[in-house]
Amino acid sequence: MKKILLSLALCGTIFFAEAQTMKTPSPSTTQSVKQEFGLTTIDLSYSRPGKKGRSIYGELVPYNAIWRTGANNATTISFADEVIIGGKKVPAGKYGLLSIPGASEWTIILTKQLDVTSPSAYKQDMDVVRVTAAVQNIPFEIETFTMMFSNVTSNSIELMIVWDQTAVSLPISMDVDSKVMAQIDNAMNKDTKPYYQAAMYYMENGKDLNMAAQWFDKATQATPNAFWVWHQKANCLARLGKKAEATAAAKKSIELATAAKNSDYVALNNKLLATLK
């Protein structure tokens, strides 16, 4: 009898050990998003509950109450450089991302608290910034709670929060221009000058096109076989209304791109030439 009891005890111990190491799928999976933005990055970490036939806003997620904006652990967002949210400068760092959903608008909160998983843990005096966001109704259901970055430009981006048939957006911006201009001013005082990068920034951001054209000249002199540089020089000259010079630059780019067997740039230049006739 003692042997039987010992065997049963051992079997129970083995079963318990196996149960302790058993892994099953999480009902609310964790997602980490790293987004390049401006001259830096944004990191977002959150959990993604599913709708699973439930009524979401106003029931599962109550209206007018603090929500962790996800499930399981607290949602966090990190900025590697200073950003602007709701007209307020937010220093580089890691923040908790909370929200107060409503039927027609949400309040989105960045807080110094990184561990808020229930309304009772929230402390309003730890807020960094609050932003009101209008609710956008979408004509289909999103099963899994989703946060994503969209409408990315060089100095602005939107954090979209989407679930069920509801979407809200948090605009984020950054003072990229002053930082890039400072880099250009500094770089142009050195021996190795980034003519191409500086010219591209000027052309794409409404700066002095004549200066950009001069820098494209320098860039083509430094890299005479770079067909992509010749193409952008042609674009710049076209914007200045210098059609003959733009045509010559585009044809030079075609010649170099053909030699390099790059059909994409041949097509781009032909498209540009069609606008210069």
HELIX and SHEET records of a PDB file:
HELIX    1   1 LYS A    2  THR A   21  1                                  20    
HELIX    2   2 PRO A  119  ALA A  121  5                                   3    
HELIX    3   3 GLN A  124  MET A  126  5                                   3    
HELIX    4   4 VAL A  176  ALA A  187  1                                  12    
HELIX    5   5 TYR A  195  GLU A  204  1                                  10    
HELIX    6   6 LEU A  209  ALA A  222  1                                  14    
HELIX    7   7 PHE A  227  ARG A  239  1                                  13    
HELIX    8   8 LYS A  243  ALA A  259  1                                  17    
HELIX    9   9 SER A  263  THR A  275  1                                  13    
SHEET    1   A 6 THR A  29  PHE A  37  0                                        
SHEET    2   A 6 THR A  40  ARG A  48 -1                                        
SHEET    3   A 6 THR A  76  PHE A  79 -1                                        
SHEET    4   A 6 GLY A  93  ILE A 100 -1                                        
SHEET    5   A 6 GLU A 105  THR A 111 -1                                        
SHEET    6   A 6 ASP A 127  ALA A 134 -1                                        
SHEET    1   B 2 VAL A  83  ILE A  85  0                                        
SHEET    2   B 2 LYS A  88  VAL A  90 -1                                        
SHEET    1   C 2 GLN A 136  SER A 150  0                                        
SHEET    2   C 2 SER A 156  SER A 173 -1                                        
END                                                                             
